[in-house]
Protein backbone atom coordinates (compact mmCIF):
# COMPACT_ATOMS: atom_id res chain seq x y z
CA UNK A 1 0.00 0.00 0.00
CA UNK A 2 2.87 2.38 0.77
CA UNK A 3 4.20 1.93 -2.77
CA UNK A 4 0.84 2.86 -4.31
CA UNK A 5 0.63 5.99 -2.16
CA UNK A 6 4.23 6.87 -3.02
CA UNK A 7 3.44 6.53 -6.74
CA UNK A 8 0.38 8.76 -6.37
CA UNK A 9 2.43 11.30 -4.41
CA UNK A 10 5.13 11.16 -7.08
CA UNK A 11 2.59 11.73 -9.85
CA UNK A 12 1.24 14.77 -8.03
CA UNK A 13 4.66 16.22 -7.22
CA UNK A 14 5.91 15.76 -10.78
CA UNK A 15 2.72 17.31 -12.14
CA UNK A 16 3.12 20.25 -9.76
CA UNK A 17 6.72 20.71 -10.92
CA UNK A 18 5.47 20.71 -14.50
CA UNK A 19 3.20 23.63 -13.72
CA UNK A 20 6.00 25.59 -12.01
CA UNK A 21 9.13 23.79 -10.77
CA UNK A 22 10.47 25.68 -7.77
CA UNK A 23 7.71 26.08 -5.16
CA UNK A 24 6.66 22.40 -5.44
CA UNK A 25 10.29 21.42 -4.86
CA UNK A 26 10.46 23.71 -1.84
CA UNK A 27 7.18 22.34 -0.46
CA UNK A 28 8.30 18.73 -0.85
CA UNK A 29 11.65 19.52 0.77
CA UNK A 30 10.01 21.35 3.67
CA UNK A 31 7.51 18.55 4.30
CA UNK A 32 10.32 15.98 4.10
CA UNK A 33 12.61 17.94 6.42
CA UNK A 34 9.78 18.04 8.97
CA UNK A 35 9.00 14.33 8.33
CA UNK A 36 5.37 15.16 7.51
CA UNK A 37 3.99 12.25 5.42
CA UNK A 38 7.09 12.21 3.19
CA UNK A 39 10.75 11.74 4.05
CA UNK A 40 13.81 11.60 1.84
CA UNK A 41 16.26 11.06 4.73
CA UNK A 42 18.17 7.80 4.52
CA UNK A 43 17.56 7.46 0.77
CA UNK A 44 19.81 8.08 -2.21
CA UNK A 45 17.86 11.29 -2.77
CA UNK A 46 18.25 12.72 0.74
CA UNK A 47 19.60 15.96 -0.75
CA UNK A 48 16.00 16.86 -1.76
CA UNK A 49 15.38 17.94 1.82
CA UNK A 50 18.84 19.43 2.34
CA UNK A 51 19.42 23.13 2.84
CA UNK A 52 21.68 23.37 -0.24
CA UNK A 53 18.94 22.07 -2.56
CA UNK A 54 16.28 24.25 -0.97
CA UNK A 55 18.49 27.33 -1.22
CA UNK A 56 19.19 26.57 -4.89
CA UNK A 57 15.43 26.38 -5.53
CA UNK A 58 14.88 29.75 -3.82
CA UNK A 59 17.65 31.40 -5.86
CA UNK A 60 16.29 29.86 -9.09
CA UNK A 61 12.77 31.05 -8.25
CA UNK A 62 13.97 34.61 -7.64
CA UNK A 63 15.96 34.56 -10.89
CA UNK A 64 12.93 33.31 -12.84
CA UNK A 65 10.65 35.97 -11.36
CA UNK A 66 13.16 38.71 -12.26
CA UNK A 67 13.53 37.42 -15.81
CA UNK A 68 9.77 37.18 -16.26
CA UNK A 69 9.32 40.73 -15.00
CA UNK A 70 11.81 42.09 -17.51
CA UNK A 71 10.83 39.88 -20.47
CA UNK A 72 7.08 39.61 -19.89
CA UNK A 73 5.19 37.08 -22.01
CA UNK A 74 8.23 36.57 -24.26
CA UNK A 75 9.89 34.63 -21.43
CA UNK A 76 7.44 31.74 -21.84
CA UNK A 77 7.90 31.20 -25.55
CA UNK A 78 11.62 31.81 -26.09
CA UNK A 79 14.74 30.07 -24.85
CA UNK A 80 13.81 30.87 -21.26
CA UNK A 81 10.59 28.90 -21.69
CA UNK A 82 12.61 25.94 -22.98
CA UNK A 83 14.96 26.13 -19.98
CA UNK A 84 11.99 26.26 -17.58
CA UNK A 85 10.46 23.22 -19.30
CA UNK A 86 13.71 21.25 -18.95
CA UNK A 87 14.11 22.30 -15.32
CA UNK A 88 10.46 21.37 -14.65
CA UNK A 89 11.02 17.90 -16.05
CA UNK A 90 14.24 17.49 -14.05
CA UNK A 91 12.67 18.61 -10.78
CA UNK A 92 9.59 16.49 -11.51
CA UNK A 93 11.79 13.44 -12.11
CA UNK A 94 13.69 13.97 -8.86
CA UNK A 95 10.53 14.52 -6.81
CA UNK A 96 8.80 11.43 -8.23
CA UNK A 97 11.94 9.35 -7.60
CA UNK A 98 12.22 10.81 -4.10
CA UNK A 99 8.62 9.87 -3.34
CA UNK A 100 9.33 6.29 -4.44
CA UNK A 101 12.56 6.19 -2.44
CA UNK A 102 10.64 7.04 0.75
CA UNK A 103 9.54 3.40 1.19
CA UNK A 104 11.45 1.52 -1.50
CA UNK A 105 15.02 1.04 -2.62
CA UNK A 106 13.88 1.01 -6.25
CA UNK A 107 13.39 4.68 -7.05
CA UNK A 108 14.78 4.95 -10.61
CA UNK A 109 11.37 4.34 -12.33
CA UNK A 110 10.32 7.61 -10.73
CA UNK A 111 12.82 9.43 -12.93
CA UNK A 112 10.99 8.23 -16.05
CA UNK A 113 7.53 8.74 -14.62
CA UNK A 114 8.47 12.16 -13.31
CA UNK A 115 9.69 13.37 -16.69
CA UNK A 116 6.48 12.17 -18.36
CA UNK A 117 4.14 13.69 -15.74
CA UNK A 118 6.02 16.98 -15.63
CA UNK A 119 6.05 17.25 -19.43
CA UNK A 120 2.29 16.65 -19.63
CA UNK A 121 1.67 19.21 -16.88
CA UNK A 122 4.02 21.75 -18.48
CA UNK A 123 2.32 21.52 -21.88
CA UNK A 124 -1.19 21.66 -20.47
CA UNK A 125 -0.57 24.52 -18.06
CA UNK A 126 1.45 26.64 -20.46
CA UNK A 127 -1.03 26.23 -23.29
CA UNK A 128 -3.79 27.31 -20.88
CA UNK A 129 -1.70 30.28 -19.78
CA UNK A 130 -0.99 31.25 -23.39
CA UNK A 131 -4.70 31.12 -24.32
CA UNK A 132 -5.61 33.13 -21.23
CA UNK A 133 -2.79 35.63 -21.70
CA UNK A 134 -3.98 36.36 -25.25
CA UNK A 135 -7.33 37.57 -23.87
CA UNK A 136 -5.93 39.83 -21.14
CA UNK A 137 -4.25 43.21 -21.05
CA UNK A 138 -0.54 43.33 -20.16
CA UNK A 139 -1.05 44.10 -16.48
CA UNK A 140 -3.54 41.28 -15.91
CA UNK A 141 -1.45 38.87 -18.00
CA UNK A 142 1.57 39.55 -15.79
CA UNK A 143 -0.36 38.19 -12.79
CA UNK A 144 -0.89 34.81 -14.48
CA UNK A 145 2.55 33.59 -13.41
CA UNK A 146 1.60 34.23 -9.77
CA UNK A 147 -1.50 32.09 -10.25
CA UNK A 148 0.60 29.37 -11.87
CA UNK A 149 3.00 29.41 -8.90
CA UNK A 150 0.03 29.08 -6.56
CA UNK A 151 -1.43 26.21 -8.60
CA UNK A 152 1.90 24.39 -8.57
CA UNK A 153 2.31 24.86 -4.82
CA UNK A 154 -1.27 23.80 -4.07
CA UNK A 155 -0.93 20.71 -6.27
CA UNK A 156 2.29 19.71 -4.49
CA UNK A 157 0.86 20.17 -1.00
CA UNK A 158 -2.31 18.24 -1.87
CA UNK A 159 -0.25 15.42 -3.41
CA UNK A 160 1.77 15.13 -0.20
CA UNK A 161 -1.16 15.37 2.21
CA UNK A 162 -3.70 13.35 0.16
CA UNK A 163 -1.78 11.28 -2.43
CA UNK A 164 -4.80 10.28 -4.61
CA UNK A 165 -5.25 13.97 -5.43
CA UNK A 166 -1.95 13.78 -7.31
CA UNK A 167 -3.55 11.50 -9.88
CA UNK A 168 -6.64 13.71 -9.98
CA UNK A 169 -4.41 16.70 -10.74
CA UNK A 170 -2.65 14.89 -13.59
CA UNK A 171 -5.95 13.73 -15.08
CA UNK A 172 -7.25 17.30 -14.84
CA UNK A 173 -4.20 18.58 -16.68
CA UNK A 174 -4.63 15.94 -19.39
CA UNK A 175 -8.25 17.03 -19.75
CA UNK A 176 -7.11 20.67 -20.10
CA UNK A 177 -4.67 19.66 -22.84
CA UNK A 178 -7.22 17.64 -24.79
CA UNK A 179 -10.04 20.16 -24.48
CA UNK A 180 -7.71 23.02 -25.43
CA UNK A 181 -6.65 21.20 -28.59
CA UNK A 182 -10.25 20.39 -29.47
CA UNK A 183 -11.34 24.02 -29.06
CA UNK A 184 -8.41 25.16 -31.17
CA UNK A 185 -9.35 22.67 -33.90
CA UNK A 186 -13.00 23.75 -33.80
CA UNK A 187 -12.04 27.39 -34.18
CA UNK A 188 -10.00 26.74 -37.30
CA UNK A 189 -12.61 24.35 -38.71
CA UNK A 190 -15.16 27.17 -38.48
CA UNK A 191 -12.82 29.49 -40.36
CA UNK A 192 -12.47 26.95 -43.20
CA UNK A 193 -16.25 26.74 -43.52
CA UNK A 194 -16.51 30.51 -43.98
CA UNK A 195 -14.33 30.44 -47.07
N, C-alpha and C positions, 0 to 999 in steps of 0.2 A: 504494500500500500504506500509506503514511503516513496518508492521509486515513481509511482504514478503521480503522486503529489509533487515530487521534484520535477518531473517532466512538465506538468501543468504550470508550475512556477517558472520554469525555464522558458516555456512558450510565452508567458506573459511578460517576463523581463526582457526577452529578446524583442518582442513586439514593441514594448515601451521604448527600448533603445532605438528601434527603427523610426519611431515618431520623432524623438530627439534623444541623442545618446548620453548626455552628461548627467542630467538630474536623475534619471533611472539608475545609472551607475552609482551615484552618490547615495541614493535611497537604499539600494541593495547593500552597499558597503556599510552604511550606518546601521541598518537592521542587523546585519551579520556581526558587526563589532559589538552590538548590544546583545547578541545571541537571541534575537526575537524572531522565532519561527524559521530562520535561515542562519547558517553558520558555515563560513569558509575555513575556519581555523582547523588545522590538522590535515588539510587537503593540499594537493599540488597547486591549488589556486588560492591559497591563503592571502596572497598579496591583494586580492580584491577587497579586503576589509582593512588593509594597511593604510597608514597615514600618507605614505608616498603616492599611492594610487589615487586616494581621495583628493589630495592636493593637486595632482595632475589634472583630474577631472574639473576641479574648480577653476584652475588656470585656463584650461581649454574652453570652458563655458564662458568665462569673461572675454577671452579672445574672440570667440564666435559672436557674442553679443556686440562687441565693438565693431567687428567687420560688418555685421548685418546693419548696424546703424549707419555706417559710412556708405555701404554699397546699396542698401535698400533691397528691393525685389531682385535685383541682378545677382545677388549673392546666392540665391537658390538655384539659378539656372546655369551659372558659369562653372568655372573650375572649383570654386569654393563649395558649390552644391555637390560636386563629385567627391570632394574630400570628405564632406559631412556624411555622404552616403557610405563611403568606405569605412569611416570611423564608426558609424552606426552599426554596420555589419560586424565589425571587429568587436565592439563593446557587447553587442547582442550575443555573439558567439561565446565570449568569455563569461557573460552572465548565465547563459544557458548551461554551459559546461560547469560553472561554479555551483549552480543549483543541483545538477546531477551529482557532483562530487560531495555534496553535503552528506549523503547516505550511501554512496557507492564509490568504489575505486575506479569504476569505468565511467569516466566523464567525457572522453573524446567525442562520442556521438553528439554531445551538446554543441560542439564547435560547428558541426554541419547543420544541425537543426537551428542553431542560433543565427547563422548566416541566412538561412532560408526565411525564417520568421522575420528577422530584421529587414531583409530586402522587401518582403511583401508589405510590411508596415510602412517602410520608407516610401515606396511607390504610391500606396494608397493615400497616406497622409499628405504627401507633397502634391499629388494631383488634386486632392481636395483643397489644399491651401492655394494652389495656383488658380483653380476655378473661382474660389471665393475672392482672392486678391484682385482678380480681373473685374469684379463687380463693385469694388470699394474704392474710395478716394485714398490718396497716399497716406494720410494720417491714420485712418482706420486700418488700412492694410498693414501698416507697421506693427500694429498690436497683435496681428495674427501669430507671430512667432512666440509671443508671451502665452497665448492660448495653447499653442503646440507644446511648449515647455510644460504647462500645467497638465495637459492631457497625457504626456509621457510620464510625468511624475505620478499622477493619479493611477495610471495603468500599472506602473511598477509596484506601488504600495498595495493596490488591490491584489495583484498577482502574488505578493508575498503573504498577505494576511488571509486571503481566500483563494487558493491556487486555481480552482476551476474557473474563476473569472479571467485568468490568463488566456484560456482557450476561447472564452466568450469574446474577449477583446480581439484576438486574432481573427475569429470568424466575422466579427463586425468590420474589421479592416478589409477583409476579403470582399465582403458585401459592398463596401464603399467603392472598392476598385472596380468590381463588376458593374455596379449600377452607374458609376461615372462613365465607364466606357460605353455602356448601352445608351445613355443620354447623349453622349457625344456623337455616336453613330446615328441616332435618331435625328439630331439636329442637321447633320450633313445630308441625310436621306431626304429630309424635307426640302433642302435647298436644291437637290437634284430634280425633284418633282416640279419645282417652280420654273425650271428652264423650258 
